[in-house]
């Protein structure tokens, strides 16, 4: 009885507050302009295994929100972002999605950080007809396949590698290649398949293919066989653990040609463990850090102002907000869930830090990937 | 071809050094110490901590880490093997308790150093390539082979001429007879564990140096290879383990070079299977008569 009364009083208080505040939920906003808000729910891995990515994504989203709100490109609509932690887990991801959909009543969801979380949480949004923009899911299949409300601005490995091979081929002009890959892991095997296809379509002859298993630490035999064939380039699909050891041993054996790695190489730990041997190694990436395009320069400046480092993940997060803003603009400043969904598909050749951005027919990202090369112990874009 | 032979000898020397310790304990106790690979791994981490944490020279860190390995071996014997000794099923229960010890050691390493691959600091060992015709061998590789061979020679000498060696051989022959003759069997077993684990630990440090990677799972891949080596060489035979270590290393390398890396383990374990069929006591193993 008492609980009921208190509950009733509470409900009254809340409804009064809600009436008085008007747009009170948008605490940072200025409802006095009478403008609408685009409410975005961002499910990011702020804790757990992927915390390092989630936090840089949060920086990117906030920087982009500030930029869009101060530029007023959406015809008076302001962006209001609710950030919540998916804890790098499926269960928490589902909870956060439910909160966004039913409680916060967001127009669109950004995230979640990990592909595995996405496979669990995205179906909820699809069912509730809430559009989702993934900003870091790179699993080749099973993300945008969930349904027509799921979009992404992150390139898959299957998109980055062919671009990297093509660019490296243009720059270095090799005619033959040797491939070394881990054949006991789904990701490295899939990486190999993409690499082989890309090399074939570039007309590069594969003179030697060697394999290894994840627990292996000695790659001398494979690398000696590869070196004996004198390939123009060594292409490696390996997880970060093996990548450094492979490169070090290749250099020790006296292989001096170029080396191109898959996504496993795309980590600072690779450079740390390979040391001087990492110099010159090529890796594909979806963000061209050296690009002087206006959108990228603005992004880097905004990140610097916040005291945050700009990286691929923050660039994709920043671009995600720009893409949503563009969609709202295309929708004539309407912020309904279906308005946003319909307009997202129309986004074409938008200038973002990632370059000219469009969605494919399957709502996947379409933009030019880049190649970076290790120089003086750092990844630098191959111009 | 020359380069692949060098690769094979190099890999073989590490296999052999790992396997001599493995086979020594088997020879003495008739028990497979499945925690041998965990000691191998922990010693690699210990040497790494000595070199990067305490800034010790590797020439000092290697023997110190080997001693730590030996002490771990004694600990292992006290905790995992001695309490079970004398029970009717001590062979199987010892095998299982050593597996448990291996799991504990690995979890400890995971807690202490995390799952990532670490490496010895650059310049821990001067890494100068030496060119032999078309082949390249590094000073580090030569040193590793030399250390491995020296340690194995030392063990052979210890077993054949010292009083401790004689006692170890006596216990291996028959613990009961040795005890009747006045040998302190428990002490001899403890020493065997010390020597075995120190050698396994030294192999771990050399492995970590050679391949620039130390992680809690580095023992996994060598464990099965070590088992193959001691079966190939003849269970309990130290000389056999040395020969078989080099044989397996060379077989693996040439399988990769001639047939393909996917067939590497298939060929080496195929050879093992063949040996078991045609020569069950292994290359240099004794026949089973003395077990009577």
Interface residues (C-beta under 8 A of the other chain):
Chain A: X183 X210 X211 X212 X213 X215 X216 X217 X218 X220 X221 X222 X224 X225 X227 X228 X240 X241 X244 X245 X248 X249 X252 X253 X254 X269 X273 X275 X276
Chain B: X3 X4 X7 X8 X10 X11 X116 X117 X118 X119 X122 X127 X129 X136 X138 X207 X210 X211 X212 X213 X215 X217 X218 X220 X221 X252 X253 X256 X257 X260 X261 X262 X264
